[in-house]
Amino acid sequence: MNATCRIVVKHSDDTWHRGSGTIYKIDKESVYIITAGHLINHSALSSVNFYVDGEPYPRMIAVTYQCIYKADSPKRFFSFLESGNRDFAIIKMPKSQFSYFKKSIPKPIPLANDILTLADNGTIISAGCPNGDWPTAFIGHIESAKTNGLYFQPKPHQGRSGSGIFDISGEVIVGIVLWRLPAVGYGINHRQIHKFIKEHDDKNKQKD
């Protein structure tokens, strides 16, 4: 669970939003985290916290980040569906921010290959920071695997928006937690995430 982080953001209405994210990629200079778009704001009053090797709040590590990609992020679930499920963001941090880690930077958890097909009743694992606390994990199952998202059990607690959803091995990301609905949890799947990352990469190529 070391790749899981807590994200705290102050929004324009002076409210603090707490959610979760997962390191999915590291390159020579930066660490990349995927999370929910509705959580992210471009405010300077933001932080990302890692709880390394089970160290609780007093010893957590706070680092700043840069949002490098944000899809649409409507505040209501049905508006979100109408927008094409574009509740997603990528944030980037320099490796230098991790100099306080006792060991190495947490190992990233990669996205599942986009050819992977998820099935109804399939077992999943999710790790996040419920209520802004340190990370915990749960084992659940897919209620319904749609082309445009995942309905799953159990329903996520507040603070788990942006949490990674993993396959039963915990070795690849198959989705991101987004919403707590009355009966189930809801998130986007790995194919949608691949689509957003490609969209971001294509925009960068156009700039070059």
Backbone torsions as a table, in degrees:
resi	resn	phi	psi	omega
1	MET	NA	3.3	-178.6
2	ASN	-62.5	-24.0	180.0
3	ALA	-78.1	-7.7	179.7
4	THR	-87.5	140.0	-179.4
5	CYS	-134.5	160.5	171.6
6	ARG	-98.5	136.0	178.5
7	ILE	-117.0	127.4	179.8
8	VAL	-121.6	126.0	-174.2
9	VAL	-134.7	134.6	172.3
10	LYS	-95.1	121.6	-178.6
11	HIS	-91.3	171.5	-173.9
12	SER	-62.7	-21.7	178.8
13	ASP	-89.6	14.4	177.9
14	ASP	69.0	17.9	174.3
15	THR	-97.2	147.7	178.3
16	TRP	-98.5	130.3	179.4
17	HIS	-112.6	134.8	-179.8
18	ARG	-121.6	132.9	178.9
19	GLY	-149.1	-160.6	-174.2
20	SER	-136.2	166.5	177.0
21	GLY	-157.6	173.4	-178.1
22	THR	-138.8	133.4	172.1
23	ILE	-68.4	122.8	178.8
24	TYR	-116.1	-13.0	-177.8
25	LYS	-156.8	145.5	173.3
26	ILE	-135.1	133.5	174.0
27	ASP	-117.5	-163.2	-173.5
28	LYS	-63.7	-30.2	-173.9
29	GLU	-117.8	-22.4	-168.1
30	SER	-134.9	160.6	174.4
31	VAL	-115.6	134.1	-174.4
32	TYR	-117.0	134.0	-178.2
33	ILE	-125.2	137.8	173.9
34	ILE	-106.2	144.5	-176.2
35	THR	-157.7	-171.5	179.2
36	ALA	-84.6	136.9	-179.2
37	GLY	-66.2	-34.3	-176.7
38	HIS	-68.0	-15.9	178.3
39	LEU	-79.6	-35.1	-168.6
40	ILE	-82.1	136.9	174.2
41	ASN	-133.6	153.2	-177.5
42	HIS	-85.7	22.7	177.8
43	SER	-71.4	149.4	176.5
44	ALA	-75.5	-19.0	-178.5
45	LEU	-86.9	74.7	-176.7
46	SER	-144.4	156.8	175.4
47	SER	-153.7	158.4	173.8
48	VAL	-122.2	128.6	-176.1
49	ASN	-118.3	131.4	175.5
50	PHE	-112.1	142.4	177.6
51	TYR	-113.3	96.2	-167.9
52	VAL	-84.9	128.2	178.4
53	ASP	51.7	40.2	174.8
54	GLY	79.4	12.7	178.2
55	GLU	-73.9	126.7	-176.8
56	PRO	-79.9	-172.8	-168.9
57	TYR	-44.9	-49.8	-173.9
58	PRO	-60.1	-21.6	-177.0
59	ARG	-115.2	17.2	179.1
60	MET	-69.6	161.7	-177.1
61	ILE	-112.0	120.8	-179.7
62	ALA	-102.2	130.4	178.5
63	VAL	-132.6	153.7	176.8
64	THR	-90.3	162.5	-176.8
65	TYR	-141.0	168.4	173.4
66	GLN	-123.8	127.4	175.4
67	CYS	-80.2	117.1	-177.9
68	ILE	-103.0	-11.1	177.2
69	TYR	-157.4	134.0	175.9
70	LYS	-144.2	120.3	174.4
71	ALA	-79.9	178.1	177.4
72	ASP	-57.7	146.8	-178.3
73	SER	-141.2	70.3	178.4
74	PRO	-60.9	151.8	-174.8
75	LYS	-86.2	-13.0	-179.8
76	ARG	-114.7	145.0	-174.1
77	PHE	-58.9	-46.7	-175.2
78	PHE	-70.8	-31.6	172.8
79	SER	-64.9	-35.3	177.1
80	PHE	-62.2	-45.5	178.5
81	LEU	-62.0	-41.2	-179.2
82	GLU	-65.9	-27.2	-178.3
83	SER	-81.5	-4.0	-178.6
84	GLY	90.9	27.1	174.9
85	ASN	59.0	44.7	-175.7
86	ARG	-99.5	52.6	179.7
87	ASP	-105.1	87.9	-170.5
88	PHE	-159.8	146.1	176.4
89	ALA	-149.3	152.7	172.1
90	ILE	-118.2	130.4	174.6
91	ILE	-119.7	150.6	-174.0
92	LYS	-127.9	139.9	176.7
93	MET	-133.6	141.9	176.3
94	PRO	-68.6	147.2	178.9
95	LYS	-59.2	-28.3	-178.9
96	SER	-60.2	-23.4	178.7
97	GLN	-66.5	-16.4	-175.1
98	PHE	-100.4	17.5	-176.6
99	SER	-65.7	-18.1	-178.5
100	TYR	-84.8	-6.3	-179.6
101	PHE	-66.9	137.4	178.9
102	LYS	-64.1	-39.0	-177.0
103	LYS	-112.6	-148.2	178.9
104	SER	-82.2	169.5	175.0
105	ILE	-59.1	139.9	179.6
106	PRO	-51.3	140.1	179.5
107	LYS	-66.5	130.0	179.1
108	PRO	-69.0	154.2	173.1
109	ILE	-108.7	114.9	-174.5
110	PRO	-74.8	161.9	173.2
111	LEU	-70.7	145.1	172.6
112	ALA	-64.0	148.6	175.9
113	ASN	-57.6	139.6	-175.4
114	ASP	-69.8	-5.1	175.3
115	ILE	-84.7	-11.3	178.3
116	LEU	-65.7	132.9	177.4
117	THR	-108.0	125.9	177.5
118	LEU	-88.3	147.4	-175.9
119	ALA	-121.8	150.6	173.8
120	ASP	-56.9	142.0	179.3
121	ASN	72.7	4.5	177.3
122	GLY	-68.2	145.8	-179.4
123	THR	-79.5	138.3	177.8
124	ILE	-132.3	161.1	172.2
125	ILE	-124.5	143.6	174.6
126	SER	-136.3	142.7	177.8
127	ALA	-128.3	132.4	179.9
128	GLY	-163.7	-172.3	-174.3
129	CYS	-116.7	82.4	-177.2
130	PRO	-62.5	133.7	178.8
131	ASN	57.7	26.8	178.1
132	GLY	73.9	14.8	-179.2
133	ASP	-90.2	-174.1	179.8
134	TRP	-74.0	162.0	-168.3
135	PRO	-64.6	142.0	168.8
136	THR	-134.1	163.6	179.9
137	ALA	-124.9	155.1	172.0
138	PHE	-137.2	153.9	173.4
139	ILE	-102.6	128.1	-179.4
140	GLY	-137.7	-161.3	178.0
141	HIS	-146.8	158.2	179.1
142	ILE	-81.9	120.3	174.4
143	GLU	-75.3	-43.4	-178.8
144	SER	-153.3	123.2	178.9
145	ALA	-100.1	106.0	-179.4
146	LYS	-102.7	162.7	176.4
147	THR	-66.7	-25.7	-177.5
148	ASN	-108.5	17.8	176.8
149	GLY	158.8	-179.7	-178.6
150	LEU	-127.0	131.7	168.2
151	TYR	-105.3	129.9	-172.3
152	PHE	-143.6	164.4	174.0
153	GLN	-124.8	146.4	0.3
154	PRO	-80.4	166.6	176.3
155	LYS	-65.0	138.6	-178.8
156	PRO	-77.3	148.3	174.1
157	HIS	-76.9	160.5	173.9
158	GLN	-57.7	139.5	-177.2
159	GLY	99.4	-10.0	178.7
160	ARG	-93.7	-0.9	175.9
161	SER	-55.9	130.2	-178.6
162	GLY	92.9	-7.8	179.5
163	SER	-61.0	146.8	174.6
164	GLY	-73.7	143.8	169.7
165	ILE	-111.0	127.6	-173.3
166	PHE	-119.4	162.0	173.5
167	ASP	-71.7	176.6	-173.8
168	ILE	-62.4	-24.3	178.5
169	SER	-78.5	-19.3	-176.0
170	GLY	75.2	11.5	-172.6
171	GLU	-99.4	-14.0	178.2
172	VAL	-138.8	149.3	178.2
173	ILE	-85.8	126.9	178.1
174	VAL	-113.3	0.1	178.7
175	GLY	177.3	179.5	176.6
176	ILE	-133.8	135.0	176.6
177	VAL	-70.9	132.6	179.4
178	LEU	-123.2	-48.7	-169.5
179	TRP	-134.9	148.0	170.4
180	ARG	-104.2	109.0	178.7
181	LEU	-94.4	169.8	-176.9
182	PRO	-55.6	-37.5	-174.7
183	ALA	-112.6	-22.1	-174.2
184	VAL	-144.5	172.8	169.5
185	GLY	-96.7	159.6	-178.8
186	TYR	-136.9	143.2	177.4
187	GLY	-156.1	170.5	173.3
188	ILE	-90.7	156.8	-177.8
189	ASN	-99.4	176.3	-174.5
190	HIS	-64.2	-31.9	179.1
191	ARG	-67.3	-39.0	176.2
192	GLN	-65.6	-38.8	178.5
193	ILE	-63.4	-43.9	176.6
194	HIS	-57.0	-40.8	-179.5
195	LYS	-62.2	-44.9	-179.6
196	PHE	-66.9	-40.3	179.4
197	ILE	-65.1	-39.7	176.8
198	LYS	-63.4	-39.9	178.3
199	GLU	-59.9	-43.0	177.9
200	HIS	-64.6	-44.9	-179.3
201	ASP	-63.5	-41.0	179.5
202	ASP	-63.6	-38.9	178.4
203	LYS	-64.3	-39.1	178.5
204	ASN	-65.9	-37.0	178.3
205	LYS	-65.1	-37.8	179.0
206	GLN	-65.3	-34.6	177.0
207	LYS	-66.6	-35.8	179.6
208	ASP	-69.5	NA	NA
